[in-house]
Amino acid sequence: MLLSNLETVPAHRIVRQLDVVYGSTVRSKHVGRDFMAGLKNIVGGELKGYTELLEESRQEAMQRMIDKAGQLGANAIVGIRFSTSNIAQGASELFVYGTAVIVEAELPKLPDPFTI
């Protein structure tokens, strides 16, 4: 599956637009991660527990979107965007969406190196 946050896929042309597809996941904070984040706030630095949580969430939401596009017969998703929102105290949703399309490669004809 080709993925693009642009409205097109470079070096490809869209031959059919299928539908908007999305994926989401809702995650809650972990008590252990919160404790460590509180300590990290005192001394500064990256909150690695939260970074890992966000990466896992992005991957899960993206895979769900890709699966929906595949069910439609798409070979690409364009215009990909991410969004987040708070669902409840300590729980957030990560939402990703885009347009499922069918693309074909546009291969430029290269000159024949053996002709003069």
C-alpha positions in Angstrom: 0.0 0.0 0.0 1.4 3.4 -1.0 0.9 6.1 1.6 1.1 9.8 1.0 0.2 12.9 3.0 0.0 14.7 -0.4 -3.1 14.8 -2.6 -1.2 12.6 -5.0 1.5 9.9 -5.1 4.6 11.2 -6.8 5.3 9.5 -10.2 1.8 7.9 -10.1 -1.6 9.0 -11.4 -4.9 8.4 -9.7 -7.2 6.3 -11.9 -10.0 5.8 -9.4 -11.0 7.4 -6.1 -12.7 4.9 -3.8 -13.7 6.3 -0.4 -12.5 8.0 2.7 -10.8 5.5 5.1 -9.8 5.9 8.7 -8.3 4.1 11.6 -8.4 5.0 15.3 -7.3 3.7 18.7 -8.1 4.9 22.2 -5.4 4.6 24.8 -5.1 5.4 28.4 -2.1 6.4 30.4 -0.3 3.9 32.5 0.3 4.5 36.2 3.9 3.5 36.0 4.5 5.8 33.0 2.8 8.7 34.8 5.0 8.2 37.8 8.2 8.2 35.7 6.9 11.2 33.6 6.4 13.1 36.9 10.0 12.5 37.9 11.2 13.4 34.4 9.3 16.7 34.6 11.5 17.6 37.5 14.8 17.1 35.7 13.7 17.5 32.1 14.2 15.3 29.1 12.2 13.1 26.8 9.2 11.1 28.2 10.1 7.9 26.6 7.2 5.9 28.0 4.8 8.4 26.3 6.8 8.5 23.1 6.5 4.7 22.9 2.8 4.9 23.7 2.2 7.4 20.9 4.3 5.4 18.4 2.3 2.2 19.2 -1.0 4.2 18.8 0.1 5.6 15.4 1.1 2.2 14.1 -2.2 0.6 15.2 -4.4 3.4 13.8 -2.4 3.4 10.5 -2.8 -0.4 10.2 -6.5 -0.2 10.7 -6.8 2.5 8.0 -4.6 0.4 5.6 -6.8 -2.7 6.2 -10.0 -0.8 5.4 -8.4 0.6 2.2 -7.3 -2.9 1.2 -10.8 -4.2 1.7 -11.9 -1.6 -0.9 -9.3 -2.8 -3.4 -7.1 0.3 -3.0 -3.4 0.3 -3.6 -2.7 3.7 -2.2 -4.0 6.2 0.4 -3.6 9.9 -0.3 -4.2 13.0 1.9 -3.3 11.3 5.1 -3.9 13.3 8.2 -3.7 12.6 12.0 -5.9 14.0 14.7 -6.1 13.5 18.5 -8.7 14.1 21.1 -9.4 13.5 24.7 -12.1 10.9 25.3 -12.1 10.7 29.1 -9.9 11.6 32.0 -6.6 9.9 31.1 -7.7 8.5 27.8 -7.0 9.9 24.3 -8.0 8.9 20.8 -5.5 8.9 17.9 -7.4 9.1 14.6 -5.9 8.9 11.1 -7.7 9.3 7.8 -7.2 9.6 4.1 -8.7 8.8 0.7 -8.3 5.3 -0.6 -7.4 5.3 -4.3 -6.1 3.2 -7.1 -3.0 4.5 -8.7 -0.9 3.6 -11.7 2.8 4.3 -12.1 3.7 7.0 -14.6 7.0 5.8 -16.0 8.7 8.3 -18.3 10.0 6.9 -21.4 13.8 7.0 -21.1 15.9 7.6 -24.2 17.4 4.5 -25.8 21.2 4.8 -25.0 22.0 2.7 -28.1 20.5 5.0 -30.7 22.3 8.1 -32.0 
